[in-house]
Amino acid sequence: MAVKDRHMISTEVYDLAESGKPIAERVKEALSAIEDALDTYTPERVSISFNGGKDCTVLLHLYVAALARRSPPSTKPVPAVYIPVPSPFTQLEDFIQESVKTYDLDLFTCISSSDVPLPVESVTPGTATPVTLKQNGDYVGNPAITRPVGNARGGEGMRRALQAYKDGHPQMEAILIGTRRSDPHGATLTFRNRTDAGWPSFERINPIINWSYSDVWTFLRGLNVPYCLLYDQGYTSLGSIYNTFQNPALLTPDSASSDLLGSFCIIADDPSTICLAEGKPNGHVKSPTPPARYKPAYMLQDGSLERAGRVSGAALRGMT
């Protein structure tokens, strides 16, 4: 995929900010937050957290637009940091690598120095980090090293990852983050927040903190911004392959129908033996149920259901 023309991106984004469309005010305030951070720190001391999700994809597009708008325009590779979750989706990692080329990112991937990968994301506030989740036999959580920092699930993993980034990039003083107010732990954040005591010293810049779920998709689709293909398959919030599923609110009605198999009953008493289906009166048994079909993420009407496809640590423990 060819590198995108930053000047063209900037023109489209700033034109949208002045367009008078409902999304315009959100774009304008996000650009203002980014510009303020760049004025404070300069592009050389600002990085962007990028994990391939829809929110940080919006943020990356906005950031590149702001960089191109500066005088003189910033043409260097964009400093970025990627903090992987345990067992990420292959499609997501492929998209991240495509984005590195598309946006000319200087991407630093934080790999835990520990022999045991640390969860670094928050899914459900107040839920303990899962300690029995296995990853192809490679990952068994250890409660001694996965203890959360404060109330943030997986906080210790995030702290270690940011420390690794700070150690390798001591000049970085601010990180742009695609957190929105509806995200776990996002309710009280502002456009700019310092990291807490005991954490690597950064100012966290949250330009899209006030954006809604629908704002994100209005922006991405309105400007034809490439995004991870998983969102077109019914996923609305992406994490590990072990805690992320297609959103049940996007299941198409024909997939959800319980009549796809017709009427049937189980003949065998022992569930471990072969079971026979009882056909309808005409003697025919319907074909097996086809794979479930899901609408794309942008068709979710209720943004409060964005994380309906995510499973908490407590639920995962019950599945092991």
DABEL-V8691 format. One record per residue. N is the residue number from 1. SS is DSSP state (A for helix, B for strand, O for the rest). NEAR is the number of other ideal C-beta (glycine too) atoms within 12 Angstrom. D_LAST is the distance of its C-alpha to the last C-alpha in Angstrom with 1 decimal. Layout:
n:N ss:SS near:NEAR d_last:D_LAST
n:N ss:SS near:NEAR d_last:D_LAST
This chain:
n:1 ss:O near:14 d_last:40.2
n:2 ss:O near:11 d_last:43.3
n:3 ss:O near:20 d_last:43.5
n:4 ss:O near:31 d_last:44.2
n:5 ss:O near:18 d_last:47.6
n:6 ss:A near:29 d_last:47.1
n:7 ss:A near:20 d_last:50.4
n:8 ss:A near:19 d_last:49.5
n:9 ss:A near:32 d_last:46.2
n:10 ss:A near:29 d_last:48.0
n:11 ss:A near:20 d_last:50.7
n:12 ss:A near:27 d_last:48.3
n:13 ss:A near:39 d_last:46.2
n:14 ss:A near:28 d_last:49.2
n:15 ss:A near:21 d_last:50.9
n:16 ss:A near:33 d_last:48.0
n:17 ss:A near:29 d_last:48.2
n:18 ss:O near:16 d_last:51.8
n:19 ss:O near:20 d_last:51.4
n:20 ss:O near:12 d_last:51.4
n:21 ss:O near:18 d_last:48.3
n:22 ss:O near:17 d_last:45.7
n:23 ss:O near:31 d_last:43.4
n:24 ss:A near:22 d_last:46.4
n:25 ss:A near:19 d_last:46.1
n:26 ss:A near:32 d_last:42.5
n:27 ss:A near:39 d_last:43.4
n:28 ss:A near:28 d_last:46.4
n:29 ss:A near:24 d_last:44.7
n:30 ss:A near:41 d_last:41.9
n:31 ss:A near:38 d_last:44.6
n:32 ss:A near:25 d_last:46.5
n:33 ss:A near:38 d_last:43.6
n:34 ss:A near:45 d_last:43.2
n:35 ss:A near:32 d_last:46.9
n:36 ss:A near:22 d_last:47.2
n:37 ss:A near:38 d_last:44.5
n:38 ss:A near:34 d_last:46.4
n:39 ss:A near:19 d_last:49.7
n:40 ss:A near:18 d_last:48.3
n:41 ss:A near:24 d_last:46.6
n:42 ss:O near:19 d_last:47.9
n:43 ss:A near:34 d_last:45.7
n:44 ss:A near:20 d_last:45.5
n:45 ss:A near:22 d_last:43.6
n:46 ss:B near:40 d_last:41.2
n:47 ss:B near:44 d_last:37.9
n:48 ss:B near:47 d_last:35.4
n:49 ss:B near:44 d_last:31.6
n:50 ss:O near:44 d_last:30.5
n:51 ss:O near:39 d_last:27.0
n:52 ss:O near:43 d_last:28.0
n:53 ss:O near:42 d_last:27.0
n:54 ss:A near:44 d_last:29.6
n:55 ss:A near:45 d_last:30.8
n:56 ss:A near:44 d_last:31.5
n:57 ss:A near:41 d_last:33.1
n:58 ss:A near:44 d_last:35.5
n:59 ss:A near:46 d_last:36.2
n:60 ss:A near:49 d_last:36.9
n:61 ss:A near:46 d_last:39.4
n:62 ss:A near:49 d_last:41.0
n:63 ss:A near:46 d_last:41.2
n:64 ss:A near:45 d_last:42.8
n:65 ss:A near:41 d_last:45.3
n:66 ss:A near:39 d_last:46.2
n:67 ss:A near:39 d_last:46.7
n:68 ss:A near:34 d_last:49.1
n:69 ss:A near:29 d_last:51.0
n:70 ss:O near:26 d_last:51.9
n:71 ss:O near:11 d_last:55.4
n:72 ss:O near:10 d_last:55.3
n:73 ss:O near:20 d_last:52.1
n:74 ss:O near:26 d_last:49.3
n:75 ss:O near:16 d_last:48.9
n:76 ss:O near:19 d_last:46.8
n:77 ss:O near:22 d_last:43.1
n:78 ss:B near:40 d_last:40.9
n:79 ss:B near:36 d_last:38.9
n:80 ss:B near:37 d_last:35.2
n:81 ss:B near:38 d_last:32.0
n:82 ss:B near:35 d_last:28.5
n:83 ss:B near:39 d_last:25.5
n:84 ss:O near:36 d_last:22.5
n:85 ss:O near:40 d_last:19.0
n:86 ss:O near:35 d_last:16.3
n:87 ss:O near:27 d_last:16.1
n:88 ss:B near:33 d_last:18.8
n:89 ss:O near:31 d_last:20.0
n:90 ss:A near:16 d_last:22.7
n:91 ss:A near:22 d_last:25.0
n:92 ss:A near:35 d_last:24.8
n:93 ss:A near:25 d_last:25.8
n:94 ss:A near:19 d_last:28.5
n:95 ss:A near:34 d_last:29.9
n:96 ss:A near:35 d_last:30.0
n:97 ss:A near:22 d_last:32.1
n:98 ss:A near:25 d_last:34.3
n:99 ss:A near:35 d_last:34.8
n:100 ss:A near:27 d_last:35.9
n:101 ss:A near:20 d_last:38.7
n:102 ss:A near:28 d_last:39.5
n:103 ss:A near:39 d_last:39.9
n:104 ss:O near:27 d_last:41.0
n:105 ss:B near:33 d_last:38.2
n:106 ss:B near:23 d_last:38.3
n:107 ss:B near:33 d_last:34.5
n:108 ss:B near:29 d_last:33.0
n:109 ss:B near:25 d_last:29.3
n:110 ss:B near:35 d_last:27.7
n:111 ss:O near:21 d_last:25.7
n:112 ss:O near:28 d_last:24.2
n:113 ss:O near:16 d_last:26.3
n:114 ss:O near:21 d_last:23.3
n:115 ss:O near:12 d_last:21.5
n:116 ss:O near:25 d_last:18.2
n:117 ss:O near:35 d_last:18.2
n:118 ss:O near:39 d_last:18.3
n:119 ss:O near:46 d_last:17.1
n:120 ss:O near:37 d_last:20.5
n:121 ss:O near:41 d_last:20.2
n:122 ss:O near:33 d_last:20.1
n:123 ss:O near:36 d_last:18.3
n:124 ss:O near:29 d_last:18.6
n:125 ss:O near:23 d_last:21.2
n:126 ss:O near:17 d_last:20.3
n:127 ss:O near:26 d_last:16.5
n:128 ss:O near:28 d_last:15.3
n:129 ss:O near:43 d_last:14.0
n:130 ss:O near:39 d_last:10.3
n:131 ss:O near:27 d_last:10.3
n:132 ss:O near:21 d_last:7.0
n:133 ss:O near:37 d_last:6.9
n:134 ss:O near:21 d_last:8.4
n:135 ss:O near:24 d_last:11.5
n:136 ss:O near:12 d_last:12.8
n:137 ss:O near:8 d_last:12.6
n:138 ss:O near:13 d_last:14.8
n:139 ss:O near:28 d_last:12.9
n:140 ss:O near:20 d_last:11.4
n:141 ss:O near:33 d_last:12.4
n:142 ss:O near:21 d_last:15.1
n:143 ss:O near:17 d_last:16.1
n:144 ss:O near:12 d_last:19.7
n:145 ss:O near:23 d_last:20.0
n:146 ss:O near:33 d_last:17.8
n:147 ss:O near:21 d_last:19.7
n:148 ss:O near:32 d_last:21.0
n:149 ss:B near:26 d_last:24.7
n:150 ss:O near:20 d_last:26.2
n:151 ss:O near:18 d_last:24.2
n:152 ss:B near:30 d_last:22.9
n:153 ss:O near:37 d_last:19.3
n:154 ss:O near:43 d_last:19.2
n:155 ss:A near:30 d_last:22.9
n:156 ss:A near:31 d_last:23.2
n:157 ss:A near:37 d_last:22.1
n:158 ss:A near:40 d_last:24.7
n:159 ss:A near:33 d_last:27.3
n:160 ss:A near:30 d_last:27.0
n:161 ss:A near:37 d_last:27.2
n:162 ss:A near:35 d_last:30.2
n:163 ss:A near:26 d_last:31.8
n:164 ss:A near:27 d_last:31.5
n:165 ss:A near:35 d_last:33.2
n:166 ss:A near:25 d_last:35.9
n:167 ss:A near:17 d_last:36.6
n:168 ss:A near:21 d_last:37.2
n:169 ss:O near:26 d_last:39.0
n:170 ss:O near:15 d_last:40.8
n:171 ss:O near:18 d_last:43.2
n:172 ss:O near:34 d_last:40.5
n:173 ss:O near:29 d_last:41.0
n:174 ss:B near:40 d_last:39.3
n:175 ss:B near:44 d_last:36.2
n:176 ss:B near:48 d_last:36.1
n:177 ss:O near:43 d_last:32.8
n:178 ss:O near:38 d_last:31.9
n:179 ss:O near:36 d_last:30.5
n:180 ss:O near:34 d_last:31.6
n:181 ss:O near:24 d_last:32.1
n:182 ss:O near:27 d_last:29.4
n:183 ss:O near:35 d_last:26.8
n:184 ss:O near:29 d_last:24.7
n:185 ss:O near:31 d_last:27.2
n:186 ss:O near:24 d_last:30.0
n:187 ss:O near:15 d_last:32.0
n:188 ss:O near:14 d_last:34.3
n:189 ss:O near:25 d_last:34.9
n:190 ss:O near:19 d_last:38.2
n:191 ss:O near:28 d_last:39.5
n:192 ss:B near:27 d_last:39.6
n:193 ss:B near:23 d_last:37.6
n:194 ss:B near:17 d_last:37.7
n:195 ss:O near:27 d_last:34.6
n:196 ss:O near:19 d_last:34.1
n:197 ss:O near:10 d_last:35.6
n:198 ss:O near:14 d_last:33.7
n:199 ss:O near:25 d_last:32.6
n:200 ss:O near:30 d_last:34.5
n:201 ss:O near:21 d_last:37.6
n:202 ss:O near:35 d_last:37.3
n:203 ss:B near:27 d_last:38.5
n:204 ss:B near:35 d_last:35.9
n:205 ss:B near:42 d_last:37.7
n:206 ss:O near:37 d_last:36.1
n:207 ss:O near:45 d_last:38.6
n:208 ss:O near:45 d_last:36.6
n:209 ss:O near:32 d_last:35.4
n:210 ss:O near:27 d_last:37.2
n:211 ss:O near:38 d_last:36.2
n:212 ss:O near:25 d_last:34.4
n:213 ss:A near:34 d_last:31.9
n:214 ss:A near:27 d_last:34.9
n:215 ss:A near:33 d_last:37.0
n:216 ss:A near:41 d_last:34.6
n:217 ss:A near:30 d_last:34.9
n:218 ss:A near:25 d_last:38.7
n:219 ss:A near:41 d_last:39.2
n:220 ss:A near:36 d_last:37.2
n:221 ss:A near:23 d_last:38.6
n:222 ss:A near:25 d_last:42.0
n:223 ss:O near:32 d_last:42.5
n:224 ss:O near:14 d_last:40.7
n:225 ss:O near:34 d_last:38.4
n:226 ss:O near:28 d_last:35.9
n:227 ss:O near:37 d_last:32.2
n:228 ss:O near:36 d_last:28.9
n:229 ss:A near:21 d_last:28.8
n:230 ss:A near:33 d_last:25.3
n:231 ss:A near:40 d_last:27.0
n:232 ss:A near:25 d_last:29.1
n:233 ss:A near:27 d_last:26.1
n:234 ss:O near:31 d_last:24.9
n:235 ss:O near:38 d_last:22.9
n:236 ss:O near:43 d_last:24.4
n:237 ss:O near:44 d_last:22.4
n:238 ss:O near:43 d_last:20.9
n:239 ss:O near:39 d_last:18.2
n:240 ss:B near:33 d_last:15.5
n:241 ss:O near:26 d_last:14.5
n:242 ss:O near:31 d_last:10.9
n:243 ss:O near:37 d_last:12.3
n:244 ss:B near:34 d_last:15.5
n:245 ss:O near:30 d_last:16.6
n:246 ss:O near:30 d_last:20.1
n:247 ss:O near:35 d_last:21.6
n:248 ss:A near:22 d_last:21.9
n:249 ss:A near:27 d_last:25.3
n:250 ss:A near:32 d_last:26.6
n:251 ss:B near:24 d_last:25.8
n:252 ss:O near:21 d_last:29.2
n:253 ss:A near:14 d_last:30.7
n:254 ss:A near:16 d_last:31.1
n:255 ss:A near:20 d_last:27.5
n:256 ss:A near:17 d_last:26.5
n:257 ss:O near:16 d_last:29.1
n:258 ss:O near:12 d_last:27.9
n:259 ss:O near:14 d_last:31.1
n:260 ss:O near:21 d_last:30.4
n:261 ss:O near:18 d_last:29.8
n:262 ss:O near:21 d_last:32.7
n:263 ss:O near:16 d_last:32.6
n:264 ss:O near:20 d_last:30.8
n:265 ss:O near:14 d_last:29.5
n:266 ss:O near:13 d_last:27.5
n:267 ss:O near:14 d_last:30.0
n:268 ss:O near:13 d_last:27.9
n:269 ss:O near:8 d_last:26.7
n:270 ss:O near:9 d_last:24.0
n:271 ss:O near:9 d_last:21.2
n:272 ss:O near:7 d_last:20.7
n:273 ss:O near:10 d_last:24.3
n:274 ss:O near:10 d_last:26.0
n:275 ss:O near:14 d_last:26.7
n:276 ss:O near:12 d_last:29.9
n:277 ss:O near:21 d_last:30.7
n:278 ss:O near:18 d_last:33.8
n:279 ss:O near:17 d_last:36.0
n:280 ss:O near:15 d_last:38.3
n:281 ss:O near:9 d_last:41.9
n:282 ss:O near:9 d_last:43.1
n:283 ss:O near:10 d_last:41.0
n:284 ss:O near:13 d_last:38.9
n:285 ss:O near:18 d_last:35.1
n:286 ss:O near:19 d_last:33.9
n:287 ss:O near:11 d_last:32.2
n:288 ss:O near:11 d_last:28.4
n:289 ss:O near:18 d_last:26.9
n:290 ss:O near:13 d_last:27.5
n:291 ss:O near:14 d_last:24.9
n:292 ss:O near:21 d_last:24.4
n:293 ss:O near:20 d_last:26.8
n:294 ss:B near:29 d_last:26.5
n:295 ss:O near:26 d_last:29.4
n:296 ss:O near:25 d_last:29.7
n:297 ss:A near:39 d_last:28.6
n:298 ss:A near:28 d_last:32.2
n:299 ss:A near:23 d_last:32.6
n:300 ss:O near:32 d_last:30.3
n:301 ss:O near:17 d_last:32.8
n:302 ss:O near:17 d_last:31.0
n:303 ss:A near:27 d_last:30.1
n:304 ss:A near:16 d_last:28.1
n:305 ss:A near:21 d_last:25.5
n:306 ss:O near:34 d_last:25.1
n:307 ss:O near:33 d_last:21.5
n:308 ss:O near:28 d_last:20.4
n:309 ss:O near:29 d_last:18.3
n:310 ss:B near:33 d_last:16.3
n:311 ss:O near:27 d_last:13.0
n:312 ss:O near:29 d_last:13.0
n:313 ss:A near:34 d_last:10.9
n:314 ss:A near:21 d_last:10.5
n:315 ss:A near:19 d_last:9.2
n:316 ss:A near:33 d_last:6.7
n:317 ss:A near:21 d_last:5.5
n:318 ss:A near:12 d_last:5.7
n:319 ss:A near:16 d_last:3.8
n:320 ss:O near:18 d_last:0.0
